[in-house]
Amino acid sequence: MRKLLLIAVLALLAGTVSAQRPELLVTMGQLSVNGGMAEQAVAVKNNSGITLTQVWIECGFLAENGTLLSEGLASINNLRPGAIGYALPKTSHGKGATWAICTVSSVRY
């Protein structure tokens, strides 16, 4: 749990998280909460030399005290080398979310 909290704090401070795949650079933008709907803007840069057919982004939406409220998924399709793709993982159970933790959950080449 401490490791997850440390990763979350570093992500909030830097705004950028290096995925488990070093060829991808994940940058988190603004978290929007409207009623129960929460969405997190995420950008992914493809630093590899090949086109990625599909990149899945998974976000956990958390309350101020760190309690996980819900999770959301979004995908980016046909991300060419050097390109930046954008996604909006969202949830309809995000009421009270004040921050999010996002990661690349899978990549299809």
C-alpha positions in Angstrom: 0.0 0.0 0.0 2.9 2.4 0.8 4.4 1.7 -2.6 1.1 2.5 -4.3 0.8 5.7 -2.3 4.4 6.7 -3.2 3.7 6.1 -6.9 0.5 8.2 -6.7 2.3 11.1 -5.0 5.1 11.0 -7.5 2.5 11.0 -10.4 0.7 13.9 -8.9 3.9 15.9 -8.4 5.4 15.2 -11.8 2.2 14.7 -13.9 4.0 12.1 -15.9 4.2 8.4 -15.2 6.6 6.0 -17.0 4.6 2.9 -17.8 6.1 -0.6 -17.2 6.9 -0.3 -20.9 9.7 2.3 -21.2 8.8 3.1 -24.8 5.5 4.7 -23.6 5.3 8.0 -21.8 2.0 8.5 -19.9 1.0 12.1 -18.9 -2.0 12.8 -16.8 -4.0 16.0 -17.4 -7.1 17.3 -15.6 -9.4 15.3 -13.5 -13.1 16.3 -14.1 -15.9 15.4 -11.7 -19.5 16.3 -12.5 -22.0 14.7 -10.2 -21.2 11.0 -10.2 -19.2 11.1 -13.5 -15.5 11.4 -13.2 -13.0 11.4 -16.1 -9.2 11.7 -16.3 -7.4 13.2 -19.3 -4.5 11.1 -20.3 -1.9 11.4 -23.0 0.4 8.6 -24.2 3.5 9.2 -26.3 4.8 6.3 -28.4 8.6 6.4 -28.2 8.9 3.0 -29.9 9.8 2.4 -33.5 6.5 0.6 -34.3 2.8 1.4 -34.6 0.8 0.2 -31.6 -2.5 -1.2 -32.7 -4.2 -0.5 -29.4 -3.1 0.9 -26.0 -5.4 0.4 -23.0 -5.3 3.0 -20.2 -6.7 2.0 -16.8 -7.4 4.6 -14.1 -8.3 4.2 -10.4 -10.4 7.1 -9.1 -9.8 7.9 -5.5 -11.3 10.0 -2.7 -9.1 12.5 -0.8 -8.3 9.9 1.8 -7.0 7.5 -0.8 -10.1 5.2 -0.9 -10.6 3.7 -4.3 -14.1 4.7 -5.5 -14.1 3.1 -9.0 -12.0 2.3 -12.0 -12.3 3.3 -15.6 -10.8 2.2 -19.0 -10.1 3.8 -22.3 -8.1 2.9 -25.4 -6.0 4.6 -28.0 -5.9 3.0 -31.5 -3.2 3.0 -34.1 -0.6 5.0 -32.2 2.2 5.7 -34.7 5.9 6.0 -33.7 6.6 9.4 -32.1 2.8 10.2 -32.0 0.8 11.3 -28.9 -2.6 9.8 -28.4 -5.3 11.0 -26.0 -7.8 9.1 -23.9 -10.5 9.9 -21.3 -10.9 7.0 -18.9 -14.1 7.6 -17.0 -16.5 6.1 -14.5 -20.1 6.8 -13.5 -19.2 6.0 -9.9 -16.7 8.8 -9.3 -18.6 11.1 -7.0 -16.1 12.4 -4.4 -13.0 11.6 -6.5 -10.2 14.1 -6.0 -7.4 12.3 -7.8 -6.6 9.4 -10.1 -3.9 6.9 -10.7 -3.5 5.8 -14.3 -1.4 3.2 -16.1 -1.1 1.4 -19.4 -2.8 -1.9 -18.7 -2.1 -3.6 -22.1 -0.7 -2.9 -25.5 -1.5 -4.7 -28.8 1.3 -4.5 -31.4 
